Amino acid sequence: MPDLPPPLICISSNYAWTIYNFRMGLIRALKNAGYRVLVISEADGYEEKIQQECRFIPLKNMVRDGTNPVKDLKLLREYFQIFSREKPLVSLHYTIKPNVYGNIAARLAGIKVISTINGLGTTFAMPGPLKHLVKSLYRTSLRRAEVVVFQNEEDRKLFQDFNLVAESKTRRVPGSGVNVDRFSPVVPPEHEGTIMLMAARLLWTKGVGIYAEAAKKVKAVHPSAQFWLLGAYVESPDAIAPQNMQPWIEGGYINYQGVTDNMPRFFAKADAVVLPSYYREGVPRVLLEALAMGKPIITTDNIGCRETVSHECNGYLIEPKDADALAEAMIKFIDLNKHEKQIMGANSRHKALQEFDEQLVVDTYLEEIRRIDTPEAVLQS
């Protein structure tokens, strides 16, 4: 009798980009643990990099921001066809559409699911009927999950308060975690002025407009300060358009750096990392990477963001939507002496090692997959 192949684990998200940037550590850990891995997502140019590690199946009917029921039913059918054909042991789902339609399709095909709620964005800020629809879809789909993983306590409590998931099904992880070896401190090169770095999708709710307004105020006090912005233009009602950016760039207070696949290079040059988000985050990956690189952080006292900062220890927390408060915090940081800035950076690195090491996240998923794979062994232990 021929040997059976190792069990297959599926990983699905709306972007291949997010899987490549945030889940490759998990993929490698699964392979090292003896599992085969299949990634299912929209093809966005990163599939070739993923295919160097595992198989990839593109989702032809993934429309990330759409609410067209015909297209969503096609996505549900596409998921069902993939699961029926591939027969994975378990499928790990990230972002809303995989968590809704992927979950339902997996259960119809007899496949077990681990769902991850990695931030809610503007999901529960939608108008009345849409908000109720999303809650209903989550309630239906998460009922079919073996485990629901949350990246912050506020989201876990919200889902329980709305009766979307039973507490007994939930687990908490520290964001998506960060590879503390890849993202490690380096001595920044000498440069004029203080360099502040913001990296985010170009959305108003990420606080890009707040950052630009605050940068203009700080430049009036510290003309040599630099305010770098990294991020991609996106299609969204919340999107910042190039014409919004132009006055900031021409005014000389925002230095737009485009997009990159080499974040460590930019972190290395920056003196501090800023994220004035009022988006409902999981735990922003850029802040985890900044912590690991030993960078002081200035961010909002907002869900998902506040987890990364101990106020005045490794950075500053400010009120959301407050450009004056952000400008004040950035000026306060600029006015610190070199030693005080170094202490803040060291505290960030320590926080990354103690609380946000990627291995903590990977271990949680491996534990749950092994429980599904060998429930008898877990019950006997």
NUVEXTOR-249136 format. One record per residue (C-alpha): residue number from 0; x, y, z. Coordinates in nm, 4 decimals. Layout:
<nodes>
+-----+----------+----------+----------+
! num !        x !        y !        z !
+-----+----------+----------+----------+
! NUM !        X !        Y !        Z !
...
+-----+----------+----------+----------+
</nodes>
This chain:
<nodes>
+-----+----------+----------+----------+
! num !        x !        y !        z !
+-----+----------+----------+----------+
!   0 !   0.0000 !   0.0000 !   0.0000 !
!   1 !   0.1537 !   0.3357 !  -0.1033 !
!   2 !   0.2342 !   0.5916 !   0.1663 !
!   3 !  -0.0211 !   0.8673 !   0.2042 !
!   4 !   0.1022 !   1.2215 !   0.1320 !
!   5 !   0.1436 !   1.4553 !   0.4303 !
!   6 !  -0.1711 !   1.6453 !   0.5325 !
!   7 !  -0.2438 !   1.9617 !   0.3361 !
!   8 !  -0.2963 !   2.3012 !   0.5018 !
!   9 !  -0.4618 !   2.5803 !   0.3022 !
!  10 !  -0.4004 !   2.9489 !   0.3729 !
!  11 !  -0.6348 !   3.2047 !   0.2194 !
!  12 !  -0.6410 !   3.5850 !   0.2242 !
!  13 !  -0.7683 !   3.8499 !  -0.0145 !
!  14 !  -0.4165 !   3.9598 !  -0.1212 !
!  15 !  -0.1229 !   3.7402 !  -0.2193 !
!  16 !   0.0818 !   4.0411 !  -0.1058 !
!  17 !  -0.0296 !   4.0047 !   0.2565 !
!  18 !   0.0459 !   3.6329 !   0.2603 !
!  19 !   0.3930 !   3.6905 !   0.1184 !
!  20 !   0.4717 !   3.9718 !   0.3625 !
!  21 !   0.2942 !   3.8472 !   0.6770 !
!  22 !   0.2531 !   3.4659 !   0.6585 !
!  23 !   0.5731 !   3.3254 !   0.5089 !
!  24 !   0.7108 !   3.2446 !   0.8533 !
!  25 !   0.3988 !   3.0396 !   0.9239 !
!  26 !   0.4210 !   2.8668 !   0.5843 !
!  27 !   0.7823 !   2.7645 !   0.6480 !
!  28 !   0.6976 !   2.6447 !   0.9988 !
!  29 !   0.4134 !   2.4313 !   0.8621 !
!  30 !   0.6450 !   2.2768 !   0.6041 !
!  31 !   0.9075 !   2.2090 !   0.8716 !
!  32 !   0.6372 !   2.0399 !   1.0787 !
!  33 !   0.5692 !   1.7995 !   0.7915 !
!  34 !   0.2631 !   1.9559 !   0.6294 !
!  35 !   0.2060 !   2.0470 !   0.2667 !
!  36 !   0.0854 !   2.4040 !   0.2128 !
!  37 !  -0.1472 !   2.5557 !  -0.0461 !
!  38 !  -0.2095 !   2.9306 !  -0.0720 !
!  39 !  -0.5419 !   3.0534 !  -0.2146 !
!  40 !  -0.5853 !   3.4225 !  -0.2929 !
!  41 !  -0.6205 !   3.6780 !  -0.5659 !
!  42 !  -0.3174 !   3.6872 !  -0.7944 !
!  43 !  -0.1619 !   4.0333 !  -0.7564 !
!  44 !   0.1958 !   3.9796 !  -0.8691 !
!  45 !   0.3268 !   3.8130 !  -0.5523 !
!  46 !   0.2140 !   3.4634 !  -0.6440 !
!  47 !   0.5459 !   3.3828 !  -0.8124 !
!  48 !   0.7341 !   3.4554 !  -0.4896 !
!  49 !   0.4898 !   3.2408 !  -0.2913 !
!  50 !   0.5297 !   2.9557 !  -0.5410 !
!  51 !   0.8969 !   2.9342 !  -0.4480 !
!  52 !   0.7770 !   2.7958 !  -0.1131 !
!  53 !   0.4466 !   2.6197 !  -0.1865 !
!  54 !   0.1594 !   2.5752 !  -0.4310 !
!  55 !  -0.0662 !   2.8667 !  -0.5201 !
!  56 !  -0.4200 !   2.8725 !  -0.6628 !
!  57 !  -0.5553 !   3.2107 !  -0.7792 !
!  58 !  -0.9072 !   3.3154 !  -0.6884 !
!  59 !  -1.0657 !   3.4493 !  -1.0063 !
!  60 !  -1.3792 !   3.5788 !  -0.8316 !
!  61 !  -1.2232 !   3.7652 !  -0.5404 !
!  62 !  -1.3512 !   4.1248 !  -0.5411 !
!  63 !  -1.2090 !   4.2607 !  -0.2185 !
!  64 !  -1.4249 !   4.5678 !  -0.1610 !
!  65 !  -1.7344 !   4.4733 !  -0.3587 !
!  66 !  -2.0767 !   4.3744 !  -0.2259 !
!  67 !  -2.2182 !   4.2253 !  -0.5460 !
!  68 !  -2.4102 !   3.9123 !  -0.4361 !
!  69 !  -2.3693 !   3.7409 !  -0.7756 !
!  70 !  -1.9893 !   3.7778 !  -0.7637 !
!  71 !  -1.9813 !   3.6697 !  -0.3998 !
!  72 !  -2.1790 !   3.3551 !  -0.4831 !
!  73 !  -1.9271 !   3.2814 !  -0.7575 !
!  74 !  -1.6494 !   3.3206 !  -0.5009 !
!  75 !  -1.8322 !   3.0821 !  -0.2659 !
!  76 !  -1.8612 !   2.8240 !  -0.5471 !
!  77 !  -1.4944 !   2.8683 !  -0.6416 !
!  78 !  -1.3859 !   2.8054 !  -0.2828 !
!  79 !  -1.6115 !   2.4985 !  -0.2651 !
!  80 !  -1.4645 !   2.3542 !  -0.5844 !
!  81 !  -1.1085 !   2.4038 !  -0.4580 !
!  82 !  -1.1789 !   2.2479 !  -0.1172 !
!  83 !  -1.3680 !   1.9545 !  -0.2692 !
!  84 !  -1.0779 !   1.8837 !  -0.5042 !
!  85 !  -0.7835 !   1.9485 !  -0.2693 !
!  86 !  -0.9328 !   1.8047 !   0.0525 !
!  87 !  -0.7067 !   1.9873 !   0.3030 !
!  88 !  -0.6884 !   1.8883 !   0.6674 !
!  89 !  -0.7682 !   2.2468 !   0.7662 !
!  90 !  -0.7900 !   2.5865 !   0.5989 !
!  91 !  -0.6629 !   2.9061 !   0.7630 !
!  92 !  -0.8583 !   3.2166 !   0.6631 !
!  93 !  -0.7622 !   3.5848 !   0.6945 !
!  94 !  -0.9626 !   3.8987 !   0.5987 !
!  95 !  -1.3383 !   3.9267 !   0.5637 !
!  96 !  -1.4267 !   3.7462 !   0.2395 !
!  97 !  -1.2158 !   3.4350 !   0.3057 !
!  98 !  -1.3558 !   3.4338 !   0.6601 !
!  99 !  -1.7141 !   3.4509 !   0.5313 !
! 100 !  -1.7319 !   3.2705 !   0.1957 !
! 101 !  -1.4253 !   3.0540 !   0.2528 !
! 102 !  -1.5656 !   2.9350 !   0.5862 !
! 103 !  -1.9071 !   2.8497 !   0.4441 !
! 104 !  -1.7581 !   2.6710 !   0.1436 !
! 105 !  -1.5146 !   2.4771 !   0.3614 !
! 106 !  -1.7904 !   2.3478 !   0.5841 !
! 107 !  -2.0033 !   2.2479 !   0.2828 !
! 108 !  -1.7004 !   2.0509 !   0.1605 !
! 109 !  -1.6399 !   1.8958 !   0.5040 !
! 110 !  -1.3179 !   2.0926 !   0.5704 !
! 111 !  -1.2272 !   2.2377 !   0.9099 !
! 112 !  -1.1381 !   2.6053 !   0.9430 !
! 113 !  -0.9291 !   2.8347 !   1.1604 !
! 114 !  -1.0376 !   3.1970 !   1.1145 !
! 115 !  -0.8264 !   3.4997 !   1.2021 !
! 116 !  -0.9778 !   3.8434 !   1.2618 !
! 117 !  -0.6822 !   4.0634 !   1.1711 !
! 118 !  -0.8445 !   4.4041 !   1.2197 !
! 119 !  -1.1896 !   4.5309 !   1.1291 !
! 120 !  -1.1035 !   4.8514 !   0.9437 !
! 121 !  -1.4312 !   5.0303 !   0.8735 !
! 122 !  -1.6414 !   4.7108 !   0.8761 !
! 123 !  -1.8602 !   4.8064 !   1.1713 !
! 124 !  -1.8709 !   5.1747 !   1.0780 !
! 125 !  -2.0836 !   5.0991 !   0.7701 !
! 126 !  -2.4391 !   5.2354 !   0.7311 !
! 127 !  -2.7117 !   5.0466 !   0.9196 !
! 128 !  -2.8238 !   4.7755 !   0.6736 !
! 129 !  -2.4679 !   4.6946 !   0.5604 !
! 130 !  -2.3470 !   4.6714 !   0.9188 !
! 131 !  -2.6276 !   4.4285 !   1.0049 !
! 132 !  -2.5515 !   4.2226 !   0.6933 !
! 133 !  -2.1826 !   4.1947 !   0.7823 !
! 134 !  -2.2651 !   4.0927 !   1.1389 !
! 135 !  -2.5072 !   3.8291 !   1.0096 !
! 136 !  -2.2495 !   3.6920 !   0.7658 !
! 137 !  -1.9839 !   3.6761 !   1.0359 !
! 138 !  -2.2234 !   3.5048 !   1.2769 !
! 139 !  -2.3136 !   3.2409 !   1.0172 !
! 140 !  -1.9594 !   3.1780 !   0.8943 !
! 141 !  -1.7738 !   3.1820 !   1.2272 !
! 142 !  -2.0154 !   2.9238 !   1.3621 !
! 143 !  -1.8438 !   2.6904 !   1.1169 !
! 144 !  -1.4899 !   2.7630 !   1.2405 !
! 145 !  -1.3026 !   2.5352 !   1.4782 !
! 146 !  -1.1109 !   2.8303 !   1.6216 !
! 147 !  -1.1344 !   3.2079 !   1.5799 !
! 148 !  -0.8069 !   3.3898 !   1.6392 !
! 149 !  -0.8031 !   3.7586 !   1.7356 !
! 150 !  -0.5117 !   4.0015 !   1.7273 !
! 151 !  -0.6355 !   4.2306 !   2.0041 !
! 152 !  -0.8637 !   4.1992 !   2.3036 !
! 153 !  -1.1072 !   4.4724 !   2.1940 !
! 154 !  -1.2013 !   4.2862 !   1.8749 !
! 155 !  -1.2468 !   3.9621 !   2.0668 !
! 156 !  -1.4789 !   4.1340 !   2.3156 !
! 157 !  -1.6722 !   4.3084 !   2.0351 !
! 158 !  -1.7429 !   3.9782 !   1.8582 !
! 159 !  -1.8574 !   3.8214 !   2.1842 !
! 160 !  -2.0777 !   4.1217 !   2.2698 !
! 161 !  -2.2437 !   4.0951 !   1.9269 !
! 162 !  -2.2847 !   3.7198 !   1.9787 !
! 163 !  -2.0808 !   3.6483 !   1.6665 !
! 164 !  -1.8579 !   3.3811 !   1.8209 !
! 165 !  -1.8531 !   3.1728 !   2.1378 !
! 166 !  -1.5777 !   3.2662 !   2.3826 !
! 167 !  -1.4694 !   2.9016 !   2.4047 !
! 168 !  -1.3714 !   2.9103 !   2.0358 !
! 169 !  -1.1457 !   3.2151 !   2.0603 !
! 170 !  -0.7675 !   3.2521 !   2.0870 !
! 171 !  -0.5566 !   3.5661 !   2.1101 !
! 172 !  -0.2245 !   3.6202 !   1.9308 !
! 173 !   0.0055 !   3.9272 !   1.9352 !
! 174 !  -0.0800 !   4.0543 !   1.5893 !
! 175 !   0.0783 !   3.8710 !   1.2998 !
! 176 !   0.4074 !   3.8672 !   1.4882 !
! 177 !   0.7406 !   3.9815 !   1.3510 !
! 178 !   1.0575 !   3.8045 !   1.2440 !
! 179 !   1.2973 !   3.9517 !   1.5001 !
! 180 !   1.5987 !   3.8187 !   1.3087 !
! 181 !   1.5082 !   3.9789 !   0.9775 !
! 182 !   1.3993 !   4.2995 !   1.1493 !
! 183 !   1.6845 !   4.3819 !   1.3854 !
! 184 !   1.8425 !   4.7105 !   1.4940 !
! 185 !   2.1076 !   4.8797 !   1.2820 !
! 186 !   2.2889 !   5.2066 !   1.3447 !
! 187 !   2.1297 !   5.4700 !   1.1172 !
! 188 !   2.3621 !   5.6603 !   0.8847 !
! 189 !   2.4393 !   6.0229 !   0.9633 !
! 190 !   2.1818 !   6.2598 !   0.8180 !
! 191 !   2.0582 !   6.6132 !   0.8560 !
! 192 !   1.7586 !   6.6667 !   1.0799 !
! 193 !   1.5283 !   6.4054 !   1.2275 !
! 194 !   1.3635 !   6.1576 !   0.9886 !
! 195 !   1.0082 !   6.0542 !   1.0729 !
! 196 !   0.8700 !   5.7609 !   0.8732 !
! 197 !   0.5070 !   5.6689 !   0.8113 !
! 198 !   0.4298 !   5.3548 !   0.6097 !
! 199 !   0.0685 !   5.2626 !   0.5322 !
! 200 !  -0.1835 !   5.2201 !   0.2556 !
! 201 !  -0.2800 !   5.5685 !   0.1426 !
! 202 !  -0.6134 !   5.5934 !   0.3235 !
! 203 !  -0.7520 !   5.8857 !   0.5193 !
! 204 !  -0.8382 !   5.6561 !   0.8119 !
! 205 !  -0.4741 !   5.5484 !   0.8341 !
! 206 !  -0.4086 !   5.9083 !   0.9366 !
! 207 !  -0.2120 !   6.0172 !   0.6309 !
! 208 !  -0.3846 !   6.3561 !   0.6236 !
! 209 !  -0.3215 !   6.4008 !   0.9974 !
! 210 !   0.0467 !   6.3187 !   0.9404 !
! 211 !   0.0733 !   6.5782 !   0.6622 !
! 212 !  -0.0989 !   6.8469 !   0.8710 !
! 213 !   0.1237 !   6.7744 !   1.1718 !
! 214 !   0.4374 !   6.7657 !   0.9554 !
! 215 !   0.3627 !   7.1176 !   0.8321 !
! 216 !   0.3345 !   7.2385 !   1.1927 !
! 217 !   0.6599 !   7.0707 !   1.2975 !
! 218 !   0.8502 !   7.2076 !   0.9975 !
! 219 !   0.7687 !   7.5565 !   1.1208 !
! 220 !   0.9588 !   7.4792 !   1.4426 !
! 221 !   1.2228 !   7.2368 !   1.3103 !
! 222 !   1.2825 !   7.3175 !   0.9412 !
! 223 !   1.5431 !   7.0398 !   0.9011 !
! 224 !   1.3010 !   6.7637 !   1.0098 !
! 225 !   1.2026 !   6.5212 !   0.7336 !
! 226 !   0.8683 !   6.3442 !   0.7031 !
! 227 !   0.8854 !   6.0367 !   0.4816 !
! 228 !   0.5744 !   5.8598 !   0.3596 !
! 229 !   0.5692 !   5.5099 !   0.2130 !
! 230 !   0.2544 !   5.3498 !   0.0768 !
! 231 !   0.0507 !   5.2433 !  -0.2204 !
! 232 !  -0.2440 !   5.4207 !  -0.3741 !
! 233 !  -0.5514 !   5.1979 !  -0.3419 !
! 234 !  -0.9048 !   5.1845 !  -0.4751 !
! 235 !  -1.1385 !   5.2663 !  -0.1896 !
! 236 !  -1.3972 !   5.5296 !  -0.0938 !
! 237 !  -1.1458 !   5.6166 !   0.1799 !
! 238 !  -0.8507 !   5.6471 !  -0.0598 !
! 239 !  -0.6145 !   5.9403 !  -0.0874 !
! 240 !  -0.5704 !   6.0405 !  -0.4509 !
! 241 !  -0.2507 !   6.1746 !  -0.6120 !
! 242 !  -0.4085 !   6.5195 !  -0.6317 !
! 243 !  -0.4511 !   6.5126 !  -0.2524 !
! 244 !  -0.0822 !   6.4370 !  -0.2119 !
! 245 !   0.0484 !   6.7003 !  -0.4514 !
! 246 !   0.0139 !   7.0070 !  -0.2234 !
! 247 !   0.1897 !   6.8231 !   0.0598 !
! 248 !   0.4793 !   6.7239 !  -0.1639 !
! 249 !   0.5075 !   7.0638 !  -0.3320 !
! 250 !   0.4862 !   7.2334 !   0.0083 !
! 251 !   0.8016 !   7.0478 !   0.1109 !
! 252 !   0.6651 !   6.8889 !   0.4259 !
! 253 !   0.5948 !   6.5378 !   0.2924 !
! 254 !   0.8646 !   6.3329 !   0.1194 !
! 255 !   0.6731 !   6.0604 !  -0.0654 !
! 256 !   0.8910 !   5.7509 !  -0.1102 !
! 257 !   0.6504 !   5.5349 !  -0.3133 !
! 258 !   0.6278 !   5.1626 !  -0.2301 !
! 259 !   0.8917 !   4.9087 !  -0.1346 !
! 260 !   0.9521 !   4.5406 !  -0.0659 !
! 261 !   1.2512 !   4.6320 !   0.1519 !
! 262 !   1.1105 !   4.7899 !   0.4667 !
! 263 !   1.4263 !   4.7249 !   0.6752 !
! 264 !   1.6178 !   4.9640 !   0.4479 !
! 265 !   1.3774 !   5.2474 !   0.5282 !
! 266 !   1.3493 !   5.1644 !   0.8981 !
! 267 !   1.7286 !   5.1731 !   0.9190 !
! 268 !   1.7343 !   5.5357 !   0.8010 !
! 269 !   1.4465 !   5.6597 !   1.0172 !
! 270 !   1.4761 !   5.8035 !   1.3685 !
! 271 !   1.1143 !   5.7256 !   1.4618 !
! 272 !   0.8079 !   5.5623 !   1.3069 !
! 273 !   0.4696 !   5.7353 !   1.3060 !
! 274 !   0.1222 !   5.5887 !   1.2498 !
! 275 !  -0.1666 !   5.8239 !   1.3400 !
! 276 !  -0.4281 !   5.5662 !   1.2400 !
! 277 !  -0.7922 !   5.5818 !   1.3434 !
! 278 !  -0.8675 !   5.2709 !   1.1357 !
! 279 !  -0.9780 !   4.9711 !   1.3443 !
! 280 !  -0.6487 !   4.7808 !   1.3278 !
! 281 !  -0.5549 !   4.4286 !   1.4358 !
! 282 !  -0.2011 !   4.5150 !   1.5406 !
! 283 !  -0.0353 !   4.7071 !   1.2545 !
! 284 !   0.2475 !   4.5077 !   1.1043 !
! 285 !   0.4512 !   4.8203 !   1.0331 !
! 286 !   0.4585 !   4.8974 !   1.4058 !
! 287 !   0.5688 !   4.5452 !   1.4923 !
! 288 !   0.8516 !   4.5716 !   1.2395 !
! 289 !   0.9471 !   4.9131 !   1.3787 !
! 290 !   0.9602 !   4.7686 !   1.7306 !
! 291 !   1.1879 !   4.4879 !   1.6171 !
! 292 !   1.4157 !   4.7377 !   1.4424 !
! 293 !   1.4464 !   4.9278 !   1.7698 !
! 294 !   1.2574 !   5.2366 !   1.6568 !
! 295 !   1.0649 !   5.4703 !   1.8864 !
! 296 !   0.6980 !   5.4856 !   1.7843 !
! 297 !   0.4427 !   5.7650 !   1.7821 !
! 298 !   0.0920 !   5.6317 !   1.7277 !
! 299 !  -0.2676 !   5.6716 !   1.8372 !
! 300 !  -0.4319 !   5.5461 !   2.1527 !
! 301 !  -0.6462 !   5.3391 !   1.9192 !
! 302 !  -0.7487 !   4.9741 !   1.8985 !
! 303 !  -0.4549 !   4.7670 !   1.7742 !
! 304 !  -0.2061 !   5.0553 !   1.7799 !
! 305 !  -0.1882 !   5.1123 !   2.1548 !
! 306 !  -0.0574 !   4.7579 !   2.2124 !
! 307 !   0.2791 !   4.8554 !   2.0648 !
! 308 !   0.3616 !   5.1555 !   2.2843 !
! 309 !   0.4258 !   5.2081 !   2.6525 !
! 310 !   0.3773 !   5.5836 !   2.6691 !
! 311 !   0.7034 !   5.7761 !   2.7151 !
! 312 !   0.8923 !   5.4462 !   2.7453 !
! 313 !   0.9316 !   5.3409 !   2.3805 !
! 314 !   0.7306 !   5.6222 !   2.2230 !
! 315 !   0.4188 !   5.8324 !   2.2573 !
! 316 !   0.0450 !   5.7664 !   2.2374 !
! 317 !  -0.1764 !   6.0468 !   2.1109 !
! 318 !  -0.5484 !   6.0954 !   2.0651 !
! 319 !  -0.6789 !   5.9895 !   1.7201 !
! 320 !  -0.7601 !   6.2582 !   1.4605 !
! 321 !  -0.5562 !   6.5209 !   1.6466 !
! 322 !  -0.2885 !   6.6803 !   1.4274 !
! 323 !  -0.1903 !   6.9240 !   1.7051 !
! 324 !  -0.1273 !   6.6359 !   1.9471 !
! 325 !   0.0771 !   6.4528 !   1.6824 !
! 326 !   0.2845 !   6.7634 !   1.6075 !
! 327 !   0.3455 !   6.8137 !   1.9797 !
! 328 !   0.4598 !   6.4516 !   2.0220 !
! 329 !   0.6942 !   6.4717 !   1.7230 !
! 330 !   0.8466 !   6.7978 !   1.8493 !
! 331 !   0.8872 !   6.6400 !   2.1933 !
! 332 !   1.0736 !   6.3487 !   2.0356 !
! 333 !   1.2950 !   6.5724 !   1.8209 !
! 334 !   1.3934 !   6.7711 !   2.1312 !
! 335 !   1.5158 !   6.4592 !   2.3158 !
! 336 !   1.8910 !   6.4122 !   2.3358 !
! 337 !   2.0640 !   6.1271 !   2.1533 !
! 338 !   2.0871 !   5.9045 !   2.4627 !
! 339 !   1.7167 !   5.9426 !   2.5437 !
! 340 !   1.6261 !   5.8451 !   2.1878 !
! 341 !   1.8532 !   5.5400 !   2.2081 !
! 342 !   1.6844 !   5.4275 !   2.5305 !
! 343 !   1.3422 !   5.4547 !   2.3635 !
! 344 !   1.4673 !   5.2454 !   2.0715 !
! 345 !   1.6120 !   4.9807 !   2.3023 !
! 346 !   1.2791 !   4.9617 !   2.4854 !
! 347 !   1.1022 !   4.9043 !   2.1525 !
! 348 !   1.3350 !   4.6156 !   2.0679 !
! 349 !   1.2788 !   4.4625 !   2.4120 !
! 350 !   0.9015 !   4.4864 !   2.3664 !
! 351 !   0.9249 !   4.3127 !   2.0282 !
! 352 !   1.1293 !   4.0263 !   2.1737 !
! 353 !   0.9079 !   3.9785 !   2.4784 !
! 354 !   0.5613 !   4.0277 !   2.3291 !
! 355 !   0.5579 !   4.0106 !   1.9492 !
! 356 !   0.8074 !   3.7495 !   1.8318 !
! 357 !   0.6581 !   3.5731 !   1.5272 !
! 358 !   0.7281 !   3.2374 !   1.6891 !
! 359 !   0.4597 !   3.3067 !   1.9518 !
! 360 !   0.2021 !   3.3390 !   1.6717 !
! 361 !   0.3302 !   3.0379 !   1.4766 !
! 362 !   0.3183 !   2.8198 !   1.7891 !
! 363 !  -0.0500 !   2.9056 !   1.8428 !
! 364 !  -0.1473 !   2.7985 !   1.4897 !
! 365 !   0.0647 !   2.4819 !   1.5063 !
! 366 !  -0.0965 !   2.3893 !   1.8369 !
! 367 !  -0.4474 !   2.4286 !   1.6951 !
! 368 !  -0.3628 !   2.2406 !   1.3733 !
! 369 !  -0.2118 !   1.9522 !   1.5710 !
! 370 !  -0.5224 !   1.9426 !   1.7898 !
! 371 !  -0.7354 !   1.9077 !   1.4758 !
! 372 !  -0.4913 !   1.6576 !   1.3233 !
! 373 !  -0.4607 !   1.4349 !   1.6299 !
! 374 !  -0.7440 !   1.5152 !   1.8720 !
! 375 !  -0.6974 !   1.1876 !   2.0621 !
! 376 !  -0.3364 !   1.2709 !   2.1438 !
! 377 !  -0.4362 !   1.6130 !   2.2748 !
! 378 !  -0.7138 !   1.4677 !   2.4905 !
! 379 !  -0.4719 !   1.2162 !   2.6442 !
! 380 !  -0.1992 !   1.4735 !   2.7184 !
+-----+----------+----------+----------+
</nodes>
